[in-house]
Amino acid sequence: MNKFINHIQLGYLGLLPFLACVGWPLLVGSNNFNMQFFTFYSIAILAFMSGNLWHAGQQSYRDAVKAILPILPLGFLAFLPQHITLAWLAVSFWLVLLFEKTSPQWQSYHADYQKMRFVLTSVVFVCHILVIGISLYPN
């Protein structure tokens, strides 16, 4: 049980930078550094979550594709407006959760962990929507 409690605590702690990037512009105004930090942090967390889909030695080719699909277009998105990149990231967090829920390992995860994953994905998605709004209407 402690193993899952630690994962849950770490999961919620990982929300702090997302929430800070949403709150910061409300306190001091929007700036480019905040937007870039949010985007890079989101990419890092998405890559980490996608990497967790990879279970070496237990995956089929199809499962490997699921692990890289959310992060594959990120290099191309760097050339598009930031709000499009943020929209892809927002959708990708749901995609990773969907892929995780369809894996055989999902059923062996503790119910609290499963609930936490849904809550985290929901909060991260809302943060992305708010930051998209901030990036489109910075003042």
LINGI-V238711 format. One record per pair of residues at least 24 apart in sequence whose ideal C-beta (glycine too) atoms are under 10 Angstrom apart, sorted by the first residue. I is the first residue (numbers start at 1). GAP is how many residues later the second one is. Records with the same first field share a line. If there is no record, write none. Layout:
I: GAP, GAP
This chain:
1: 109, 111
3: 107, 110
4: 105, 106, 107, 108, 109, 110, 112
5: 105, 107, 108
7: 102, 103, 105, 106, 109, 110
8: 102, 104, 105, 107, 108, 109, 111, 112
9: 107
10: 106
11: 102, 105, 106, 108, 109
12: 104, 107, 108, 111
14: 27, 31, 34, 35, 106, 110
15: 30, 104, 105, 108, 109, 112
17: 24, 25, 27, 28, 110
18: 24, 27, 102, 105, 106, 108, 109, 110, 112, 113
19: 104, 105, 108, 111
20: 107
21: 106, 109, 110, 113
22: 101, 104, 105, 106, 107, 108, 109, 111, 112
23: 104, 107
24: 110
25: 105, 106, 108, 109, 110, 113, 114
26: 104, 108
29: 105, 109, 110
30: 101, 104, 105, 107, 108, 109
31: 107
32: 50, 103, 106
34: 97, 100, 101, 104
35: 47, 48, 51, 96, 99, 100, 103
36: 46
38: 44, 48, 51, 89, 90, 92, 93, 96, 97
39: 35, 38, 39, 43, 46, 47, 50, 89, 92, 96
42: 32, 43, 44, 46, 47, 48, 50, 51, 82, 85, 86, 89
43: 28, 31, 34, 35, 42, 46, 49
45: 44, 48, 51, 75, 79
46: 24, 25, 28, 42, 43, 44, 46, 47, 49, 50, 78
47: 24, 27, 45, 49
48: 48
49: 43, 44, 46, 47, 48, 50, 51, 68, 71, 72, 75
50: 42, 43, 45, 46, 49, 50
51: 45
52: 44, 48, 51, 53
53: 43, 46, 47, 50, 52
55: 48, 49, 50
58: 45, 46, 47
59: 44
63: 36, 39, 40, 41
65: 34
66: 29, 30, 32, 33, 34, 36, 37
67: 29, 32
69: 26, 27, 30
70: 24, 25, 26, 28, 29
71: 25
81: 54, 55
82: 49, 50, 53, 54
83: 45, 48, 49, 50, 51, 52, 53
84: 48
85: 43, 47, 50
86: 41, 42, 43, 44, 45, 46, 47, 48, 49, 50
87: 41, 42, 45
88: 40
89: 35, 36, 39, 42, 43
90: 31, 34, 35, 36, 37, 38, 39, 41, 42
91: 34, 37
92: 33, 36
93: 27, 28, 29, 30, 31, 32, 34, 35
94: 27, 28, 30, 31
95: 26
96: 25
97: 24, 25, 27, 28
